[in-house]
Amino acid sequence: MIIPEPMLKVYMLFPSDLTEQISACIVKFGDFQPEEGKYFERASYMEQVSFVNTMLDEVSKIIDFFNIGYKKEGIVEFNGIEKNLEEFRIESKFIDSIYQKIFSYNKYLDERARLYDEIEETRSEEKLIELDKVIHEITELHKELNTERKAIEKRIMEDYNKLLTLKEILKILTSVRFSKYYAYLEGYIREKRKDEFLRVMSKYALIIFERPKRFGSKEIPPTYSSVPHFMRPFESIVGIYGTPSYWEVDPTFLFAITFPLFFALMFPDAGDGLILLLFSILFYKYAKNKNNQQLKDISIVLAYSSALSMIIGMLLREFFGPLFVEGTKELVPQSNESTIGPLYYYWPVPPDVSKIFSSIIPFGQYSQPLYGIQNAIIIAILIGIILTLIANSLGIYNSHLKSAKEDILYNKIPNFIVYLSPTIIFIYGFYNPYKYFINTYNLLGALLYTVMHLYSPIFYGSYLVSFISIIIFFIGEIYGWISHIYINIREGLKNALLKGFIEGFFSPLLLVISNVISFIRLLVLGLSHYYILYAFSFIAVMLAGTLDTWRILSNPVSIIILILGNILVIGLEGFVAVIQAIRLNLYELGGKFCECEGRPFENVKEYAIIKNMC
């Protein structure tokens, strides 16, 4: 679903003596976000919360020290929070003993390092003997610790999950308000689970549901979007900007398409994309081992993006630069001594197909690198204009969801009309797709002529389209100017005419220009990626002293230069491509329709299975 799922506010009233049982049941239900109640007094669970947090801190350090991979296991035999915590107070002796071993191990290493450093450099023989002794002792300690890990791994992970589950139960308990005989709890659930929640909880409590009020009310409902599982990692990008409100379209669906596309266009190489893909897989395994959801999401986003980079790199026949596929033919095409690369005939995309894409994404000397750069500029602007028009359309829809009619009338529609004008200009050429670029150049020429001769426009063909686009543009600009004049007069502001011009006419004009320039970076960064590798490939050719591609790739010095060049590109260009892809998504697209001032749905859940409940 593009729109967040419907939520229900839940009000629960129940006997005070059932508070802990109901709290455990809610955690087992797993789809409830507790809220601060407005009535009665709250019981203090500070001591219990402090104990659980302290134990979690110790267990987490043990897990990190032994590098224990996360597993969801363990059973909580819930008998009341105090009884369960009492069991953990007994278990804490075991945890503390492991923790003390870690402390002693670290202290030993520090002490041995200090003693080693105190030996003077002139006593080299004594220093070597001491070093050998330390290494031997550390090896023996590692064997003991490895044996220790195998003995405690399952028990420690069970303790960890039990503590997390008790922490969730305490989160509910700290939200409950108490009167003399009754307890009161507020929270949110997803509407689709209303019947299930009633079936579980109605035998314990009186439950009232309330739908969230309209946008602008004091209380903001939490946001939960039913994003397909493969798109969910892209929520981490949306989270940089904020959380969509309950009355806004979720940008995740758009970003799941645009982010990998932007990244791949700025990082177009099959070999470098393969390295990033392998890195993202290893990074995912590390994040999974640490049970860090945010790092897992980042690694998956990087995997999607690098996979698309590989596809575009294959289309352009680029693999760690030009030498491996096109060879020196791409570097020095005018020389008869230039040869093709070892992968030329084995590459999955033939040269004829690559030539088609080289007129749009002009990377590759063998297919004339400077030819088609103007076409790539057109494509970059086309992508930007279409996406910004979609973003503005979503902005209108968001204002509709918020019932903000004035915002639609005075802000969103004028901006939409302004962006509609360049969209017409760059889509016009598709009336004949085979001559799209020629048609677009003709229209841009006609547009320039119409601007210069507006007093005597020509009313046929591309001249008529250019004249219509100019009229549409000025309709949107004047509409926005008048709208802001009216808003300023209504609010009693002085200089309404001048402020209306700046806010409604001049600002949208600058915004359109900046958007167009911003999306040209898709081409510029793609070119810089290619030409850095081009330069290192040329250095490799000069060091080898030959144009024979096989001899260049068998030269150790040339190979080292190529490796260094690719490491530089992967590290530098990869980082820049990620930053710019984030910027284009958040600022140029997301900022036009999502204010993202909501709050996420943070439901409580069980990490270990809760038994004897519900």
URGI-V149705 format. One record per backbone hydrogen bond with DSSP energy under -1.0 kcal/mol. CO is the residue of the C=O (numbers start at 1). NH is the residue of the N-H. Records with the same first field share a line. If there is no record, write none. Layout:
CO = NH / NH
//
This chain:
2 = 250
6 = 191
8 = 189
9 = 210
10 = 187
11 = 208
12 = 185
13 = 206
14 = 183
15 = 18
16 = 19
18 = 22
19 = 23
20 = 24
21 = 25
22 = 26
23 = 27
24 = 28
25 = 29
26 = 30
32 = 604
33 = 188
41 = 178
45 = 49
46 = 50
47 = 51
48 = 52
49 = 53
50 = 54
51 = 55
52 = 56
53 = 57
54 = 58
55 = 59
56 = 60
57 = 61
58 = 62
59 = 63
60 = 64
61 = 65
62 = 66
63 = 68
71 = 73
74 = 609
76 = 78 / 611
80 = 84
81 = 85
82 = 86
83 = 87
84 = 88
85 = 89
86 = 90
87 = 91
88 = 92
90 = 93
91 = 95
92 = 96
93 = 97
94 = 98
95 = 99
96 = 100
97 = 101
98 = 102
99 = 103
100 = 104
101 = 105
102 = 106
103 = 107
104 = 108
105 = 109
106 = 110
107 = 111
108 = 112
109 = 113
110 = 114
111 = 115
112 = 116
113 = 117
114 = 118
120 = 123
122 = 124
123 = 127
124 = 128
125 = 129
126 = 130
127 = 131
128 = 132
129 = 133
130 = 134
131 = 135
132 = 136
133 = 137
134 = 138
135 = 139
136 = 140
137 = 141
138 = 142
139 = 143
140 = 144
141 = 145
142 = 146
143 = 147
144 = 148
145 = 149
146 = 150
147 = 151
148 = 152
149 = 153
152 = 156
153 = 157
154 = 158
155 = 159
156 = 160
157 = 161
158 = 162
159 = 163
160 = 164
161 = 165
162 = 166
163 = 167
164 = 168
165 = 169
166 = 170
167 = 171
168 = 172
169 = 173
170 = 174
172 = 175
177 = 184
178 = 41
181 = 16
182 = 179
183 = 14
184 = 177
185 = 12
186 = 35
187 = 10
188 = 33
189 = 8
190 = 193
191 = 194
193 = 197
194 = 198
195 = 199
196 = 200
197 = 201
198 = 202
201 = 204 / 205
206 = 13
208 = 11
210 = 9
214 = 217
223 = 601
224 = 5
225 = 227
228 = 231 / 232
231 = 234
232 = 235
233 = 236
234 = 238
235 = 239
237 = 240
238 = 241 / 242
243 = 598
245 = 248
251 = 255
252 = 256
254 = 257 / 258
255 = 259
257 = 261
258 = 262
259 = 263
260 = 264
261 = 265
262 = 266
267 = 269
269 = 273
270 = 274
271 = 275
272 = 276
273 = 277
274 = 278
275 = 279
276 = 280
277 = 281
278 = 282
279 = 283
280 = 284
281 = 285
282 = 286
283 = 287
284 = 288
285 = 289
286 = 290
287 = 292
289 = 70
292 = 296
293 = 297
294 = 298
295 = 299
296 = 300
297 = 301
298 = 302
299 = 303
300 = 304
301 = 305
302 = 306
303 = 307
304 = 308
305 = 309
306 = 310
307 = 311
308 = 312
309 = 313
310 = 314
311 = 315
312 = 316
313 = 318
318 = 270
321 = 319
322 = 326 / 327
324 = 343
325 = 341
327 = 330
328 = 332
332 = 335
339 = 328 / 329
341 = 344
343 = 347
350 = 354
351 = 355
353 = 357
354 = 358
357 = 360 / 361
361 = 363
365 = 368
370 = 373
372 = 376
373 = 377
374 = 378
375 = 379
376 = 380
377 = 381
378 = 382
379 = 383
380 = 384
381 = 385
382 = 386
383 = 387
384 = 388
385 = 389
386 = 390
387 = 391
388 = 392
389 = 393
390 = 394
391 = 395
392 = 396
393 = 397
394 = 398
395 = 399
396 = 400
397 = 401
398 = 402
399 = 404
400 = 403
403 = 405
404 = 408
405 = 409
406 = 410
407 = 411 / 412
408 = 413
411 = 415
412 = 416
413 = 417
414 = 418
415 = 419
416 = 420
417 = 421
419 = 423
420 = 424
421 = 425
422 = 426
423 = 427
424 = 428
427 = 430
428 = 431
429 = 432
432 = 435
433 = 436
435 = 439
436 = 440
437 = 441
438 = 442
439 = 443
440 = 444
441 = 445
442 = 446
443 = 447
444 = 448
445 = 449
446 = 450
447 = 451
448 = 452
449 = 453
453 = 456
460 = 463
461 = 465
462 = 466
463 = 467
464 = 468
465 = 469
466 = 470
467 = 471
468 = 472
469 = 473
470 = 474
471 = 475
472 = 476
473 = 477
474 = 478
475 = 479
476 = 480
477 = 481
478 = 482
479 = 483
480 = 484
481 = 485
482 = 486
483 = 487
484 = 488
485 = 489
486 = 490
487 = 491
488 = 493
489 = 492
495 = 499
496 = 500
497 = 501
498 = 502
499 = 503
500 = 504
501 = 505 / 506
502 = 507
505 = 509
506 = 510
507 = 511
508 = 512
509 = 513
510 = 514
511 = 515
512 = 516
513 = 517
514 = 518
515 = 519
518 = 521
519 = 522
520 = 523 / 524
521 = 525
523 = 527
524 = 528
525 = 529
526 = 530
527 = 531
528 = 532
529 = 533
530 = 534
531 = 535
532 = 536
533 = 537
534 = 538
535 = 539
536 = 540
537 = 541
538 = 542
539 = 543
540 = 544
541 = 545 / 546
548 = 552
549 = 553
552 = 555
555 = 559
556 = 560
557 = 561
558 = 562
559 = 563
560 = 564
561 = 565
562 = 566
563 = 567
564 = 568
565 = 569
566 = 570
567 = 571
568 = 572
569 = 574
571 = 575
572 = 576
573 = 577
574 = 578
575 = 579
576 = 580
577 = 581
578 = 582
579 = 583
580 = 584
581 = 585
582 = 586
583 = 587 / 588
585 = 590
586 = 591
589 = 592
590 = 593 / 594
599 = 223
609 = 76
//
